[in-house]
């Protein structure tokens, strides 16, 4: 799981002021790696090293404008990768944002985490968690499996199968040959079991759709009969009232 720092954590860790960070961001010396759904910026721990290197360049007499030019041409020295090329800034979801998108409570998301079914992409030192957009789809799949009658323990097992599949897909040498075959056979068996439950659910849905359609028509017919009966009763009461009035006059 990746580590990250929300803005106030980053400022404290990098030992710079909010004003300095804003200035460096204006010159694109420092950039957040992403934003939460409510536009809260966050940074990688490596950005702290980047800040320290910027400080060294400033101590050497470089101006902020000079450092900006260095970044564009060669990047800051003694950093891993190519700092001159900034990573794509992505939107991530807080636990509340994820819960809202999926249609469950934040408590449910935490419960799934406690069960080991899902886990955040990133976590800050203060315990702040962030999730990629893909977790919306994953959480909806979890809800689907619950509809299929799966317990959370069974869902966790399915989640483990999926992670193992991804590991094998990425590198078939992840496990020994016999173990890889066994794992893939187990995953195929789980898929067939799920397919069987899905077919039963489809048949059940079909039966209930047919029943609902039929009974809806019957209920509407009964309503019409009842309305007709009520209308007849009201007419009989009116007729009796008229007859009574005529007898009183005579």
Buried (B, 14 or more C-beta within 10 A) or exposed (E): EEEBBBBEBBBEBBEBEEEBBEBBEEEEBBBBBBBBBEEBBBBBBBBBBBBBBBBEBEEEEBEBEEBBEBBEEEBBEEBEEEBEEEEEEEEBBBBBBBBBBBEBEBEBBEEBBEBEBBEBBBBBBEEBBBBBEEBBEBBBBBBBBEEBEBEBEBBBBBBEBBEBEEBBEEEEEBBEEEEBEEBBEEBEEBEEBBEEBEEEBEEEEEEEEEEEEEEEEEEEEEEEEEEEEEEEEEEEEEEEEEEEEEEEEE
